[in-house]
Amino acid sequence: MAEKRDEEQAKQEPNAEYTAGQITVLKGLDAVRKRPGMYIGSTSGRGLHHLVYEVVDNAIDEAMAGFCSVVHVTLHEGNVVTVEDDGRGIPVDVHPTEKIPGVQLAMTVLHAGGKFDKNTYKVSGGLHGVGVSVVCALSEYLDVEVRRDGKVHHQRYERGVPVMPLTVTGKSQGTGTRVKFKPDPQIFTELAFNDDILSGRLRELAFLNKGLTIVFSDERHEQQAQEVYRYDGGLVEYVAFLCGNRTPLHDKPISFEVSRPEAEIELAMQYDDGYAENTHTFVNNINTHEGGTHLTGFKAALTRTINDYARRAGLFKKDDSLSGDDVREGLTAVLSVRVMEPQFEGQTKTKLGNSEVRGAVEVAVNERLAAFLEENPKSARVIIDKSLQAARAREAARKARDLARKKSALEGGVLPGKLADCSNSDPAMCELYIVEGDSAGGSAKQGRDRSYQAILPLKGKILNVERARIDKILSNDEIRAMITAIGTGVKEDFDLAEARYHKVIVMTDADVDGAHIRTLLLTFFFRQMPELIEEGYIYIAQPPLYRIAKGGKEFYAYSDEEREQVVKRLSNSKLDDVRGVNIQRYKGLGEMNPDQLWRTTMDPEYRTVMRVRIEDAAIASKLFDELMGDEVEPRRQFIEKNAKYVRNLDV
């Protein structure tokens, strides 16, 4: 009881038990500017946005501790960002051993902060990161304003160095912290913030912290935009957002919150009439893309509990049994756990390693899901019927695979006949071009470097896997050819180590049909082989749009702007033995001869290929569902909203 009273008293007294003396020091900031990639991942767009996340994480940690209710994030002209919260404010008193104010310590010393003291923050998202000091070090300037003890305190830093002492600039009514910074152009190769990327992360944080208000403002344009994120329903609202327009199979989502010694566990889940699984996991607000022990516990409990209920309720025939994939078909779930001392595996810090969390999640899901199924027999029956249909499809797919393997063995080879393979046997050195049509495939086969470039031409448009079960997917000839050529298998059979190529390059025509085929292929990879995208194996070729010739010389342009620049340059050139400039608009790859296709699109020395990345898996999944799913209305709305951005539309 005394502990509970102490906690309540701490909440009532904003500055209680949070002073500069509680900021633990782990020294070493010198290398940040020399090797920024070690601390924020990259100096491109990903690292740039990471700076914002680090500052926002501090505000969210205050919210998780119960001291912050509103966070403002604002983008200003000139690539400047402001993050403001109404938390307790970073300590401003002098640190007992470092002899500088706590706020200056947090801004200038790596791994200095209250998160290393268990009494200041019970759980924290910032433990996976590197702290606001790295933001300070990698910013041209950073201004911090702290409202605390009835005063406003201000200090400015330039490239990590304080240029003024901490100064009282006025009186304050409340408490909080305001950080304004400008990323350093000496460090970053990209400086423009993407509002879609930031809004996606801020929306996610609002879902994960129900009742917290996050205000995102973009003041960079004449028409200033503002979005307010607040979700009192928390994960239940998140699941509804992710499900979008898909038809739910049961009236209300399955949801619960459980507090255990090992972790605080929150789960929301909903089955729908689709075929894709859409599960997202978080630890202390960190998106654990690679899963971990909490996800393992959830999957094990889900499979066991549904099987146990179906047997008790007499819903199984004699030999019926559901696999993990069966019970997760059409499932959208968000699992969020809060752990006092999370242990993350791998360089990316997105896989939870705490073994005790698996058991905690497993027990919680077993108990709460079993209770839901018992209390809602109608919903339970619908869920199990869907899982049984998935099991039958899985069995049909298994038989189709077995038949295909036997057929391949009888024919003495396993690779598809249309594949023109390469001679190199090292997958890390090999690349596979998936090409639209036999004509382009013929040019690619003749123009390629046979030692390391393989060509697989596809006939027409492949099946839309967003609307099909696995048995139908595996019966499609073009999809089977891709799966066989790549070698990894799909879904539960997937094995990245079996990949025959470490670059899979989608090469389609620069027209509407080509864009559609590319989208169908990306939908297939995202739903059936997401690991290939996550590991950076999937690329999109960028063939030229125009061939421009004059005076026996030819040039290639990859955009309308580049075409205009080339034409202007040639018009003013001395190549006047030809009266005009000849411009050819490529409608298809087949219009290029093998030499041109090699020179413009396949030669590593000159080609441009775009690596496919998943910046936000939740948003990506929702977008694929809207654009490739059964519902027409979301597609119409998307087209109406984005039609103005379309250029070079060839119908």
C-alpha positions in Angstrom: 0.0 0.0 0.0 2.9 2.4 0.8 4.3 1.8 -2.7 0.9 2.7 -4.3 0.6 5.9 -2.2 4.1 6.9 -3.3 3.1 6.4 -6.9 -0.1 8.4 -6.6 1.9 11.2 -4.8 4.4 11.2 -7.6 1.7 11.7 -10.2 0.2 14.6 -8.2 3.6 16.3 -7.8 4.9 16.9 -11.4 8.6 17.2 -10.4 8.5 14.5 -7.7 11.5 12.1 -7.9 12.8 13.4 -11.2 15.8 15.6 -10.7 19.2 16.0 -12.4 20.7 13.6 -9.9 18.6 10.8 -11.5 20.1 11.2 -14.9 22.6 8.4 -15.3 25.6 9.2 -17.4 27.1 6.9 -20.1 29.7 9.1 -21.7 30.8 9.3 -25.4 29.4 11.7 -28.0 32.5 12.4 -30.0 31.9 9.8 -32.8 28.3 10.8 -33.6 29.2 13.5 -36.2 32.0 11.3 -37.6 29.9 8.2 -38.0 26.2 9.3 -37.9 25.0 6.1 -39.6 26.0 4.1 -36.6 23.5 6.0 -34.5 20.6 6.8 -36.7 20.9 4.1 -39.5 21.7 6.4 -42.4 22.1 10.0 -43.4 19.3 9.8 -46.0 15.6 10.2 -45.5 15.4 7.3 -43.0 17.9 8.8 -40.7 16.4 12.3 -41.1 13.1 11.1 -39.9 14.7 9.2 -37.1 15.7 12.5 -35.5 12.0 13.4 -35.1 11.2 10.1 -33.6 14.0 10.4 -31.0 12.5 13.8 -29.8 8.9 12.5 -29.9 9.9 9.4 -28.0 10.9 11.6 -25.0 7.4 13.1 -25.0 5.7 9.7 -25.4 7.7 8.3 -22.5 6.4 11.2 -20.3 2.9 10.2 -21.5 3.5 6.5 -20.6 4.6 7.7 -17.1 1.3 9.6 -16.7 2.7 13.1 -17.0 1.9 14.2 -20.6 -1.4 14.5 -22.4 -0.7 16.6 -25.5 2.2 16.5 -28.0 2.6 19.0 -30.8 4.8 18.3 -33.8 5.3 21.1 -36.3 7.2 21.2 -39.6 8.4 24.7 -40.5 9.9 26.2 -43.6 13.6 25.6 -44.1 13.5 21.9 -42.8 13.0 22.9 -39.2 10.9 20.8 -36.7 9.4 21.7 -33.4 8.3 19.0 -30.8 6.5 20.3 -27.7 4.9 18.4 -24.8 3.2 19.2 -21.6 5.2 16.8 -19.5 7.3 17.5 -16.4 10.0 19.3 -18.4 13.6 18.1 -18.6 15.4 18.7 -15.3 17.2 22.1 -15.1 19.0 21.8 -11.8 22.7 21.2 -11.7 23.8 17.5 -11.9 25.7 16.6 -8.6 28.7 15.0 -10.4 28.8 16.5 -13.9 28.2 20.1 -12.5 26.1 21.2 -15.5 22.3 21.5 -15.8 20.4 18.3 -16.4 18.9 19.6 -19.7 22.4 20.3 -21.0 23.6 16.9 -19.9 20.7 15.2 -21.8 21.5 17.3 -24.9 25.3 16.9 -25.0 26.1 13.5 -23.5 25.3 10.2 -25.3 23.1 7.8 -23.3 22.4 10.4 -20.6 18.8 10.4 -19.4 16.2 9.4 -16.8 15.5 6.2 -18.7 18.4 4.4 -17.1 16.9 5.0 -13.7 14.1 2.5 -13.0 12.3 4.9 -10.7 12.0 7.7 -13.2 10.4 5.7 -16.1 9.0 2.3 -15.4 8.9 1.6 -19.1 10.4 3.5 -21.9 10.5 3.4 -25.7 13.7 5.4 -25.8 15.8 2.6 -24.5 16.2 1.2 -28.0 17.4 4.5 -29.4 20.3 6.8 -28.8 18.7 9.8 -27.2 18.1 13.5 -28.0 21.9 14.1 -27.7 22.3 12.6 -31.1 19.7 14.9 -32.5 21.5 17.8 -31.0 24.9 16.6 -32.4 23.5 16.2 -35.9 21.6 19.5 -36.1 22.8 22.8 -37.4 21.1 24.2 -34.4 18.8 23.1 -31.6 16.8 25.3 -29.2 15.4 23.8 -26.1 12.8 25.5 -23.9 11.8 24.0 -20.6 8.8 25.1 -18.5 9.5 24.0 -15.0 9.3 25.3 -11.4 7.2 28.3 -12.6 10.0 29.5 -15.0 10.9 29.2 -18.7 14.4 28.1 -19.3 16.2 28.3 -22.7 19.4 27.1 -24.2 20.8 26.9 -27.7 23.2 24.4 -29.3 25.0 24.4 -32.6 26.2 21.1 -33.9 26.0 19.6 -30.4 27.9 22.4 -28.7 26.1 24.8 -26.3 26.5 28.4 -27.5 24.9 30.0 -24.4 24.3 29.1 -20.8 20.9 27.9 -19.7 18.9 31.1 -19.2 15.6 31.9 -17.5 13.6 33.9 -20.1 10.3 34.3 -18.3 7.5 32.8 -16.1 5.5 29.7 -16.9 2.1 28.5 -15.8 2.5 24.9 -16.5 5.3 22.4 -17.3 6.7 20.9 -20.4 9.5 20.8 -23.0 9.8 22.4 -26.4 12.6 21.3 -28.8 13.2 23.1 -32.1 15.9 21.8 -34.4 17.3 22.0 -38.0 19.1 18.9 -39.3 22.6 19.7 -40.4 23.1 19.9 -44.2 26.8 18.9 -43.6 25.5 15.5 -42.4 22.3 14.7 -44.3 22.0 13.9 -48.0 18.2 14.5 -47.8 16.7 17.4 -45.8 13.1 17.5 -46.8 10.7 15.8 -44.3 8.0 13.6 -45.7 4.7 14.4 -44.0 3.2 11.0 -44.9 6.0 9.2 -43.1 5.7 11.4 -40.1 2.0 11.3 -39.9 2.0 7.5 -40.1 4.3 7.2 -37.1 2.4 9.8 -35.1 -0.9 8.2 -35.8 0.5 4.9 -34.7 1.7 6.4 -31.5 -1.7 7.9 -30.8 -3.3 4.5 -31.3 -0.8 2.8 -29.0 -1.3 5.4 -26.2 -5.1 5.8 -25.9 -6.2 9.2 -24.6 -3.0 10.9 -25.8 -3.5 13.8 -28.2 -0.9 14.3 -30.9 -1.2 17.4 -33.1 0.8 17.4 -36.4 1.1 20.6 -38.2 2.8 21.3 -41.6 3.5 25.0 -42.1 5.7 24.6 -45.1 3.1 25.5 -47.7 0.6 28.3 -48.3 -2.3 26.1 -47.3 -1.1 25.0 -43.9 -2.3 21.6 -42.8 -3.0 20.2 -39.4 -4.1 16.7 -38.2 -5.1 15.8 -34.7 -4.7 12.2 -33.6 -6.5 11.0 -30.5 -8.0 7.5 -30.0 -9.7 6.8 -26.7 -10.4 3.3 -27.9 -6.7 2.6 -28.4 -5.9 -0.7 -30.1 -9.6 -1.5 -30.8 -9.7 1.7 -33.0 -6.3 0.7 -34.5 -7.6 -2.6 -35.6 -10.7 -1.0 -37.1 -8.5 1.4 -39.0 -6.3 -1.4 -40.4 -9.4 -3.5 -41.4 -10.6 -0.6 -43.5 -13.5 -1.7 -45.7 -13.2 -5.5 -45.3 -16.3 -7.2 -43.9 -15.8 -8.3 -40.2 -16.8 -11.9 -39.4 -17.9 -11.0 -35.8 -19.6 -8.0 -34.3 -17.0 -6.7 -31.9 -13.2 -7.0 -31.9 -11.6 -9.4 -29.3 -9.7 -7.1 -27.0 -8.2 -7.1 -23.5 -5.6 -5.5 -21.2 -3.7 -7.6 -18.7 -1.0 -6.5 -16.2 1.5 -9.2 -15.2 4.8 -9.0 -13.4 6.7 -9.7 -16.7 4.8 -7.2 -18.8 1.7 -5.1 -19.4 -0.1 -6.7 -22.3 -2.7 -5.2 -24.6 -4.3 -7.0 -27.6 -7.0 -6.3 -30.1 -7.9 -8.6 -32.9 -10.6 -9.0 -35.6 -11.3 -11.6 -38.3 -12.6 -10.5 -41.7 -13.6 -12.1 -45.0 -10.2 -11.6 -46.5 -7.3 -14.0 -46.8 -4.3 -12.0 -45.6 -2.9 -12.1 -42.1 -2.2 -8.6 -40.8 -0.5 -8.8 -37.4 1.5 -5.9 -35.8 3.5 -6.1 -32.6 5.0 -3.4 -30.4 7.2 -3.2 -27.3 7.1 0.1 -25.4 5.8 1.7 -28.5 8.6 0.3 -30.7 7.3 -1.4 -33.8 8.9 -4.9 -33.6 8.9 -5.6 -37.3 10.8 -8.8 -36.8 8.5 -10.1 -34.1 10.1 -11.8 -31.1 9.1 -13.7 -28.0 5.8 -11.8 -27.6 4.7 -12.7 -31.1 5.7 -16.3 -30.6 3.6 -16.5 -27.5 0.6 -14.9 -29.2 0.7 -17.3 -32.2 1.2 -20.4 -30.0 -1.7 -19.4 -27.7 -4.0 -18.5 -30.6 -3.5 -21.9 -32.4 -3.9 -23.9 -29.2 -6.9 -22.1 -27.8 -8.9 -22.2 -31.0 -8.1 -25.9 -31.5 -9.0 -26.7 -27.9 -12.4 -24.9 -28.2 -13.3 -26.5 -31.5 -12.6 -30.0 -30.0 -14.7 -29.3 -26.9 -17.5 -27.8 -28.9 -17.6 -30.8 -31.3 -16.8 -28.6 -34.3 -14.1 -30.9 -35.6 -14.5 -34.1 -37.6 -12.3 -37.0 -36.4 -9.0 -36.0 -37.9 -9.5 -32.2 -38.1 -6.7 -29.9 -36.8 -5.9 -26.3 -37.5 -2.4 -25.0 -38.1 -1.1 -21.5 -37.2 -1.6 -20.3 -40.7 -5.2 -21.6 -40.8 -6.2 -19.7 -37.6 -4.5 -16.5 -38.8 -6.1 -16.3 -42.2 -8.2 -13.1 -42.4 -6.9 -11.9 -39.0 -6.0 -8.4 -38.2 -4.3 -8.1 -34.8 -2.3 -5.5 -32.8 -0.3 -6.7 -29.8 1.3 -4.1 -27.6 3.5 -5.0 -24.6 5.3 -2.8 -22.1 8.4 -4.3 -20.5 10.5 -2.7 -17.8 13.8 -4.0 -19.3 13.3 -5.0 -22.9 16.1 -7.0 -24.6 16.2 -6.5 -28.4 18.0 -8.8 -30.8 19.8 -7.9 -34.0 21.2 -4.6 -35.4 17.8 -3.1 -36.1 16.5 -3.5 -32.6 13.1 -4.7 -33.8 13.0 -8.2 -32.4 12.2 -8.8 -28.7 14.3 -11.4 -27.0 12.9 -11.5 -23.4 12.1 -15.1 -22.8 9.7 -14.4 -19.9 7.5 -12.3 -22.1 6.5 -15.3 -24.3 5.0 -17.1 -21.3 3.2 -14.0 -20.1 1.6 -13.3 -23.4 0.7 -17.0 -23.9 -1.1 -17.3 -20.6 -2.9 -14.0 -21.1 -4.1 -14.9 -24.6 -5.1 -18.4 -23.6 -7.3 -17.1 -20.7 -8.9 -14.1 -22.5 -9.4 -15.7 -25.9 -10.9 -18.9 -24.4 -13.3 -16.7 -22.3 -14.3 -14.8 -25.5 -15.0 -18.0 -27.4 -17.1 -19.5 -24.6 -19.1 -16.3 -24.2 -19.6 -15.7 -27.9 -20.4 -19.1 -29.5 -21.8 -17.6 -32.7 -18.6 -15.6 -33.3 -16.5 -18.7 -32.3 -18.3 -20.9 -34.9 -17.7 -18.3 -37.7 -14.0 -18.0 -36.8 -13.5 -21.8 -36.8 -15.5 -22.3 -40.0 -13.2 -19.8 -41.7 -10.1 -21.6 -40.3 -11.4 -24.9 -41.5 -11.9 -23.6 -45.0 -8.3 -22.3 -44.9 -7.1 -25.7 -43.7 -8.8 -27.4 -46.7 -7.2 -24.8 -49.1 -3.9 -25.5 -47.4 -4.3 -29.2 -48.0 -5.2 -28.7 -51.6 -2.2 -26.4 -52.0 0.1 -29.1 -50.4 -1.2 -31.7 -52.9 -0.6 -29.3 -55.8 2.9 -28.7 -54.6 3.6 -32.4 -54.2 2.2 -33.1 -57.7 4.4 -30.3 -59.1 7.5 -31.8 -57.4 6.8 -35.2 -58.8 6.2 -33.8 -62.3 9.4 -31.9 -62.1 11.3 -35.0 -61.0 9.9 -37.0 -63.9 10.8 -34.3 -66.3 14.3 -34.2 -64.9 14.5 -30.6 -63.9 12.8 -28.2 -61.5 13.2 -24.8 -63.2 10.5 -23.4 -65.4 11.1 -23.8 -69.1 10.7 -20.1 -70.0 13.5 -19.1 -67.5 16.7 -18.1 -69.1 19.0 -18.8 -66.2 22.5 -17.4 -65.5 25.7 -19.4 -65.3 27.0 -18.0 -61.9 25.9 -20.2 -59.0 26.5 -17.6 -56.2 23.0 -16.1 -55.4 24.7 -13.0 -54.0 26.1 -12.2 -57.4 22.9 -13.1 -59.4 19.9 -11.2 -60.4 16.6 -12.2 -61.9 14.6 -9.9 -64.2 10.9 -10.5 -64.2 9.9 -9.1 -67.6 6.5 -8.3 -69.0 5.8 -10.2 -72.2 7.7 -12.4 -74.6 8.8 -9.6 -76.9 10.6 -7.7 -74.0 11.7 -11.0 -72.7 13.4 -11.8 -76.0 15.2 -8.4 -76.0 16.3 -8.9 -72.4 17.6 -12.4 -73.1 19.7 -11.2 -76.0 20.9 -8.0 -74.3 21.8 -9.4 -70.8 25.0 -10.5 -69.3 24.5 -14.2 -69.2 27.0 -14.8 -66.5 24.9 -13.3 -63.7 21.6 -12.1 -65.2 18.6 -14.4 -65.5 15.4 -13.5 -67.4 11.8 -14.8 -66.6 9.2 -13.4 -69.1 5.6 -13.4 -67.8 2.6 -13.8 -70.1 -0.1 -11.2 -69.3 -1.3 -10.2 -65.9 -0.8 -12.6 -63.0 -3.5 -13.4 -60.5 -4.4 -10.8 -57.9 -3.4 -12.6 -54.7 -5.3 -10.1 -52.5 -8.5 -11.8 -53.6 -7.4 -15.5 -53.6 -6.6 -18.3 -51.3 -3.3 -20.1 -51.3 -4.6 -23.1 -53.4 -5.8 -20.9 -56.2 -2.5 -18.8 -56.0 -0.4 -22.0 -56.4 -2.4 -23.2 -59.3 -1.5 -20.1 -61.4 1.1 -20.9 -64.0 2.9 -17.6 -63.9 3.0 -17.4 -60.1 4.3 -21.0 -60.0 7.1 -20.1 -62.4 8.2 -17.2 -60.2 8.1 -19.3 -57.0 10.2 -22.0 -58.7 12.7 -19.6 -60.2 13.3 -17.7 -57.0 13.5 -20.9 -55.0 12.5 -19.7 -51.5 8.9 -21.1 -51.4 6.1 -19.1 -50.0 4.3 -18.5 -46.6 5.1 -21.3 -44.2 7.5 -23.0 -46.7 9.5 -19.8 -47.2 13.3 -20.1 -46.6 15.4 -17.0 -47.4 18.5 -19.1 -47.5 17.2 -21.0 -50.6 16.9 -17.7 -52.6 18.6 -18.3 -56.0 19.0 -14.5 -56.6 19.7 -11.7 -54.2 18.2 -9.2 -56.7 14.8 -9.7 -58.2 14.1 -6.9 -60.6 10.6 -6.2 -61.9 10.8 -4.7 -65.4 7.5 -3.7 -67.0 6.4 -1.3 -69.7 6.0 2.4 -68.9 2.2 2.5 -69.5 -1.0 1.7 -67.6 -0.8 -2.0 -68.2 2.8 -2.1 -67.1 1.9 -0.2 -63.9 -0.9 -2.7 -63.3 1.3 -5.7 -63.8 4.0 -4.1 -61.5 1.3 -3.6 -58.8 0.1 -7.2 -59.1 3.7 -8.4 -58.7 4.3 -6.2 -55.7 1.1 -7.4 -54.1 2.3 -11.0 -54.6 5.7 -10.3 -53.0 4.2 -8.3 -50.1 1.6 -11.0 -49.2 3.4 -14.2 -50.0 7.2 -13.4 -49.8 7.4 -10.2 -47.6 10.9 -11.3 -46.3 12.3 -10.6 -49.8 11.2 -7.0 -49.5 12.3 -6.7 -45.9 15.8 -8.0 -46.8 16.1 -5.6 -49.8 15.9 -8.3 -52.6 13.1 -6.7 -54.6 13.8 -3.9 -57.1 11.9 -2.0 -59.9 13.7 -1.3 -63.1 13.5 2.3 -64.5 13.6 2.1 -68.3 13.8 5.4 -70.2 10.6 7.1 -71.4 12.2 8.7 -74.5 14.9 8.2 -77.1 16.1 11.5 -78.5 18.3 11.5 -81.6 20.1 14.2 -83.6 23.1 14.2 -85.9 23.8 10.5 -85.5 23.9 10.7 -81.7 21.2 9.4 -79.4 20.3 10.3 -75.8 17.8 8.8 -73.3 15.4 10.7 -71.0 13.7 9.1 -68.0 11.1 11.9 -67.4 9.4 14.8 -69.3 11.7 17.3 -67.5 14.8 15.4 -68.6 13.5 15.2 -72.2 13.0 19.0 -72.3 16.5 19.6 -71.0 18.0 17.2 -73.7 15.9 18.8 -76.5 16.9 22.3 -75.4 20.6 21.3 -75.3 20.5 19.7 -78.7 18.6 22.6 -80.3 21.4 24.9 -79.2 24.2 22.4 -80.2 26.3 22.3 -83.3 24.8 19.0 -84.4 23.0 20.8 -87.3 23.5 18.2 -90.0 20.0 17.1 -89.1 17.3 19.7 -89.3 15.2 18.6 -86.3 15.4 16.5 -83.2 13.8 13.1 -83.4 11.9 12.1 -80.3 10.7 8.5 -79.7 8.3 7.8 -76.8 8.8 4.2 -75.7 5.4 2.6 -75.0 6.9 -0.8 -74.3 10.2 -2.5 -73.5 9.8 -4.6 -76.7 10.4 -1.4 -78.8 14.0 -1.4 -77.7 16.6 -3.6 -79.4 18.7 -5.7 -77.1 21.6 -3.3 -77.2 19.4 -0.3 -76.2 17.8 -2.3 -73.4 21.2 -3.3 -72.0 22.6 0.1 -72.2 19.6 1.9 -70.6 18.1 -0.5 -68.2 20.2 -3.5 -67.5 23.9 -2.4 -67.4 24.8 -1.9 -63.7 27.2 0.9 -64.8 24.4 3.1 -66.2 21.0 1.7 -65.1 18.7 3.0 -62.4 16.9 0.5 -60.3 14.7 1.4 -57.3 14.8 -0.8 -54.2 11.3 -1.6 -52.8 11.1 -0.8 -49.1 8.3 -1.1 -46.5 8.4 2.1 -44.5 5.2 1.3 -42.7 3.8 -2.2 -42.9 0.5 -1.3 -41.4 -0.2 1.5 -43.9 1.2 -0.6 -46.8 -1.2 -3.4 -45.9 -4.1 -1.1 -45.7 -3.2 0.4 -49.1 -2.9 -2.9 -50.8 -6.3 -3.9 -49.4 -7.9 -0.6 -50.7 -6.4 -0.9 -54.2 -6.4 -4.6 -54.7 -9.3 -5.9 -52.6 -12.9 -6.6 -53.4 -14.4 -3.3 -52.4 -14.7 -0.8 -55.3 -15.6 2.4 -53.3 -12.2 2.8 -51.5 -10.5 2.5 -54.9 -12.7 5.1 -56.4 -12.0 7.5 -53.5 -8.3 6.9 -53.8 -8.3 7.6 -57.5 -10.3 10.8 -57.1 -8.0 12.0 -54.3 -4.7 11.3 -56.2 -5.6 11.7 -59.9 -4.1 15.2 -59.9 -0.7 13.7 -59.2 -0.7 11.4 -62.2 1.6 12.3 -65.1 2.4 10.6 -68.4 -0.9 8.6 -68.4 -1.1 6.4 -71.5 -4.5 4.8 -72.0 
